[in-house]
Amino acid sequence: QVQLVESGGGLVQPGGSLKLTCTASENIFNFNRMSWHRQGPGKERELVASINVGGRTQYADSVKDRFIISRDGAKKTVYLQMNSLKPGDTAVYYCNANILSRHFWGKGTPVTVSS
């Protein structure tokens, strides 16, 4: 069973930065795509950013030019660098990996953007 463990969340002031980490239990290049999702208070879970096995990245419009997804295969890790954070970015952030139709989720790491 694939395990994904997120870390790096916390409390940050508006305009600040955080870097989230997702570490997988196996080679991340086994997955078709890895992605970050978030679920804010009273909101549905939404896709934030993704990176496919070929390295192509995609971002939600709300985070373009502020967030960067990257990976380190040797460390089996995917990162989400979050800059210029806004209160609206407050959410639990989840890592996802998929192999064809099978999806695996981490337990999430909370991010709170507040002064």
N, C-alpha and C positions, 0 to 999 in steps of 0.2 A: 504494500500500500504506500502510495506516495505521501510524503509529509512535507508540508510547507510551514515555515516558522517566520513570522514577521517580527520586526523590532524597530525601534527608533522613534516611535510616537511620543507625544508629550504635549506640554503646554508651551505655546509660543505667542509672542505679541504680533499684532498685525504688522505686515511688512517684513517679518522675520523669515527664517529658513529652517527646514528640517530635512533630514535624509533618512528615508525608510529603507529597510533591508528585508529581503525575503530569501531565506536559505532553504534549498530543496534537499531532499534525502537522496536524490539521484542526479545523474547528469542532466543539466537543464536543456541540452540539445536533443534529448529524447522527446521533448515536448514540441508540438506544432507552434505553440504560442504561449507566452507568459504575459500576465497583465496585472494591473492594479485596479481595484474597484473601491468604491467608498459608499457608505450609507450614513447620511446625516440624520439628525433628529427629525422624526416624522416624515422621512423621505424614503424613496425606494433606492435600492442599491443601483449604482451607476458605474459604467466603465470610465476610468480616468485615463489610462494609458496602456499601451500594449507593445510588445516586441515579438516578432515572429522568428522562426528558426533561422531565417536568412538575414535577420538584423533590421528588418523594416519596422519602423515605429509609427504609432498613431496616437493621437491625443484627442480628448474631448475639447470642444471649443472653449469651454470655461477655463481650461488650464494651459492652453497653448501659449507658448512663449514664457511660461512661468515654471512649468514642471518638465523634468527630463528623466526618461526611463533609460536605464543602461544595464549591462550585465557583465559578470565575470565568470566565465565557464569553469575556470580552475577552482573557484570558490563555490561553485554551484549556487550562485547568488544573483538576484536581480535587485536593482536599486530604483528608488524614486526620489530624485532630488526635487524638493519643493521650495520655490523662492517666491518672494512677494506675497506671502500668505495673507489671506483675507478671512474674516469671520465666517464667511460662507463656505470655506474649506473645512470647517469643523465637521468631523465624521470619524467613524471607524473605517480604517483602510485595510482592505483584504487583498491578499495575493492569490492569484489563480493560475493554474497551469492546465493545459488541455492536450490530450492525445486523441486526435480525431474527435469523437463525440463524448469522450470521457473527460470530466472536469474535476479538478482537485482544488480544495480551498484551504487556506490557512485560517487560524482563529481570529485574526485581525489585530490591529494595533490602533489605539485611539489617538486622534490628533485634535487638540483644542486650540483655536486661534482666538485669543481674547486679551484685552488690555487690563 
